[in-house]
């Protein structure tokens, strides 16, 4: 892997270091900082001419700052004559703006895809897109990984019998179904109504969860409204044990407190983005699982032009 190079921005250097450690490849030295006026400053400190470079940068909050870093790093690498540049985006920001749900609004997920392509990325590696159709927004190859195997392996050690995978809303039913198949579990759905961007009201549970061990599965937890209501509904309908699981722990202000009030038996997320806040201090039993080996293996397979999809078969 003498032509493989890994580059990290400031969004999640700990994950980048973990991926580098898994691959046994050092991170390429670079200066990613700010000019006095606040503009992003990037300087690649090593030769990358003819190299296969992977830029590790989730576009998590603050999205605008992290996105600009990613775009400028890609541009710097193209101008430094890198042979191929892959944007490794464990969390894809603006993914929820994937369609026009009302008049006179943008499709920002498509705009971000255009920006990444125009900056000079040759391909993209990402995880658990909020809307899978975003894959079609790119005119360059995109490899889409899933956190399900990582989360399911952990859940399997916690729940062995009478397991039901629960979708906290209709949009998560495919993810919950994949989880159920992997665990050999049942499937259920929480019916909900969204009142605002941060307020959700749950109405009913479709499926049998009484006396069952329930794992509520979602791609992300941002405000925690959907997940908290789903936890409460699972308890109301007689669930024996409730574990909340999600790939992306966005955790906006008030999320941890909202989840703690719902009192799941355990909260499980991955390290696609840095953890904000301390769930343990709020009384939550909490686990952060690393996706560094999964991303590292995908990077290695892309580098050697091997199948990435076979990771999940």
Buried (B, 14 or more C-beta within 10 A) or exposed (E): EEEBBBBBBBBBBEBBBBBBBBBEBEBBEBEBEEEEEEEBEBEBEEEBEEBBBBBBBBBBBEBEBBBBBBBBBBBBBBEBEBBBBBBBBBBBBBBBBBEEEEEEEEBBBBEBBEBBBEBBBBBBBBBBBBBEEBBEBBEBBBBBBBBBBBBBEBBBEBBEEBBBBBBBBEBBBEBBBBBBEBBEBBBBBBEBEEEEEBEBEBEEBBBEBEEBBBBBBBBBBBBBBBBBBBBBBBBEBEBBBBBBBBBBBBBBEEBBBBBBEBBBBBBBBBBBBBBBBEBEEBEBEBBEBBBBBBBBBBBBBBBEEEEBEEBEE
